[in-house]
Structures are given as structure tokens and as C-alpha cells.
Amino acid sequence: MLEARRLLAIAVIPCGATIVQVEPVRAMDLTGVWASQGDLCKMVFTKKGSEVVFAELSDLYGSGFIIDGNRIKAKAVQCTINSKKQSGDMIELNASCASTITTQNASFLLRVIDDDNFARVIPEIENMEIKYTRCRM
């Protein structure tokens, strides 16, 4: 009987250690300046005083956007994030967007790679992702 308890304890202890080591998923902070190619950040964005803005010919070097709180600013459109939901490494954003031509609601699905990189998943096209890197300006 004593031997059976010792074997049970040996079997259960490693399982408990595994449960203790599980870390919760942290919410990613999206605030910042993002470019489709990190090495081209200075070609897509420039500083105007203390503000980061799009460079004059930024479209020639890739896409990018600026997230400040619940606001997303791209070269031709501005969005307000209405809701943000993170599940594991996936973030779903629902936003109201406006350009000079139209307004519409948009949904964005992001796959977190790390604190400075994510991929925008395009669900309508299988295996389609656009990667973005945080620019240090």
C-alpha cells in the first residue's frame, strides 16, 4: 500500500508542475507606427516636429499605418476601433473607417508574432497574410 502511494505521488507531481508553468497570454499593445517592411520605416514615415507622419512618397516603399489609442491612421483612410478581442495569438478589431470618398465598417484579423510584429490575416484568401513591423521613430 505504501509503495502504491509513492508511485501515485511520483506520477502526479510532474503533472502539477506543468500546470504551474503555464503563462497567461498577454494582450498586445498595438499603439505605434507600423510598416510592411521594417527596414523601410524611414521611407514610409517621417517626423514633423514631435509627430510621426507619412513621408511624401511613402506609397513607393510599402504600406503602413499609425495606431494611437483607438485610432488607426493610414495614408488615405482613418479608422476608429470600436472593439478589440484577443484570443490566444489572434486579435480581432472592428472599426469604423472613413476616407475622402466613403465611410464603412471594417474588420481586421491580426496574428501576433511577437511584441513588434504581427500579420494581418486575410480570411477570404487561404494562407494570405501581410506582415507588419513596429517602427522605432
N, C-alpha and C positions, 0 to 999 in steps of 0.2 A: 504494500500500500504506500509506503514512504517512497519507494522507487517510482511509482506511478505519478505521485505528486511532483517529484523532482523533474521527471520527463515533461509533464504538463507545463511546469514553470519555464523550462528551457524553451519549449515551443511557443509560449505566449509572450515572453519578454521581447523577442525581436519584433513581433508584430506591433507591440505598443510603442517601441522606439520609432518605427516607421511612421506611425500616426503623428507623433510629436514633431517630426521633422518636416511635415508638410507646411509650406508657407502660403499665406493668402495672396491672391493676385492683387497687385496694386493698380489703382486707376492711373492711366497715363495722362500726364499734363500735356495738352495739345497746344498750349499757348506758345507762340513763337513764329519764326519765319521759316518757311518750308519750301524747298526746291526739289525738282525731279532729278537733279544731279547735284550732289553736294559740292563737287569741285567747281561748279559754275555759279555758286551763290553770288559772288561779286559781280557777275554779268547779268543776273536776273534782278538783283536788288542793289540799292544804293542808299546811303544815308543823306538825309536832308535835315540838317541841324541834328536834333536828337531822335528824329523819326526815321524809320526804315520805310522806303517807298520802292516802287517798281522802277527799274532802270528804263531809260527811254526805249531801247531796242531789246528789252527782255525777252520778247517772244522769239527772237532768233536763237536764244540759248536754252530754251526749255520753259517748262511751266512752273508756277509757284503760287503761293498764297501766304497770307498773314492771318494768324488766329490771335485775337486779343479778347479774352473772356469768352463771351458767347457770339462774337462777331468773326466772320470769315471774309477776308477781302482778297479777291483775285483781280487780275488786270481789268477785266470787263464786267465783273459781277460782284455784288456784295450780298452776304447772307447773314441771317440771324439764326443761331442754333436754338431751336425750340425744345429739343430733348436730346439727351445723350445717355446711352445704355451700354455698359461694358459687361461682357460675359466671356470670361477667360481672356484670350488674346484678341478677341473681336470687339470692336466698338461700332455701334450704330448711331449715326447722327441724323436727326430730322431737322430741316432748316427751311426758312422762308428766304428766297433769293430774289434779287432784283437787278436787272441790267437797264440800259437806256431804252431797251425795246420792250421788255416784258417782266412780269413777276410770276414766280411759280414756287411750289413746294418741292423740295428735293430731299432725297435720302442718300446717305453716304455710308458705306460699309468699309471699315478700316481694320486691317490685321496688324497688330502691334508686333514689331520685330524686336525692338529694344527702346530705351528712353529717347533716342534720337532718330529712329527710323520706323516707318510704317509703310504698309502697302494699301492702296485703295483697291478694293476688290470690286470688279465689275460683274455682278451675278449673272447678267444676261449673256455674257460671253464666257464659256468654260475656260478655266485656268488663266483668265485675264486679270492682271494686277498692274498698277502703276506705283512704283516705289517713290517715296519722298524722304528726304533727309533734312533734319533741322540745321539751319544755317546759324553760325555764330557771327553776329554782326556787331 
